[in-house]
Amino acid sequence: MSMQNDITKAEGTKKATTDTQSDLGVGKMMTVDDNILLAQGHRPVLKRTFDLFGTIGLGFSITNSWLSYASCFGQSLLYGGPQATVFGLIVACFVQWLITLGLAEEASAFPSSGGQYHFTYAVAPKKHKRVAAFCVGVLSVVGWWVITCSGISNNVQSILGMVVFMNPNFEPKQWHSYLMYVGLIFLTLVPIFTIPQRHIGKWTQFCLVLSIAAFIVVTSVILAMCDEFNHPSIILKFDGTSGWPKGVAWIMSVGNAMYAFASLDAVIHVAEEMHHPGKEIPRAMNLTMIIGLVTSVPFILAMMFVIKDIDAVRTAALPSLEAFHQATGSKTTAIALQAILTIVFYC
């Protein structure tokens, strides 16, 4: 009887394996990662071409902490001056890190490209699973729309800001911004449709290296060309001009700095395109935060030390470009540095 039971179990296992392999496709071998995905109710259909380096590249090329903060630090200067600009960024980093740790834990337990809506479906009460997952999915889509629009908008502002900087008599119209915005959208689609799926990981690696190289170049140039530095105590100075009470202004500065660490969930959505996602995705998320911290903080510290007229930076149409000009004393160099930011931000 025991032998018959063993044979029955073996036949059942063989049939289940055959059925699964049939679903996956003839000749395709099952992996541990595929089994984990199947256990969550999903059939693996994507090729696993991302490694850890490529995944970090994807995460940081979207987050790009130092570049993102370069695009919005002028608002923090307005809220609370150098103090809120520097320390607000550090506080924002650790606030975002707490959120990242929670997402990383869920990504480790339920590795799926669905991300947040999948996590919600897995842990929500049975009665509310579908509604809760749908709502979270909609919010995620809207969030990605907003962050994508903001990135393109930043590039539009940067390009028009450089034009106005070189030609103060030029008055940009709304239709200029709109046409440039649409043009950048089409440019953004180029790598999506031209780079083969198997090479996307290499592209994201290139973007990571490009961003770090640009950080080194830009920071080194403004420090090397600046003829006079502010006293280190400037970063302790709170002199917001927004009119908000100090506490409120500080909180708003932290909220503004959170943009430097936005979209940390990006790597979650390639869980089905990489090996060992349960281990590698949390690593990629935390390493992205580390890279963001060690690039954005030195960059903004350098900016605070080289800015000669804070009020001029606050009121400038493009604060980063004004800061570069004050640091280098050269319009050509300032434009070149801003162009680097624009190109890398696009990538």
Secondary structure by P-SEA (a helix, b strand, c coil): caaaaaaaaaaaaaaaaaaaaaaacccccccaaaaaaaaacccccccccccaaaaaaaaaaaaaaaaaaaacaaaaaaaccaaaaaaaaaaaaaaaaaaaaaaaaaaaaccccccaaaaaaaccccccaaaaaaaaaaaaaaaaaaaaaaaaaaaaaaaaaaaaaacccccccaaaaaaaaaaaaaaaacccccccccaaaaaaaaaaaaaaaaaaaaaaaaaaaccccccccccccccccccccaaaaaaaaaaaaccccccccccccccccccccccaaaaaaaaaaaaaaacaaaaaaaaaaccccaaaaaacccaaaaaaaaacccaaaaaaaaaaaaaaaac
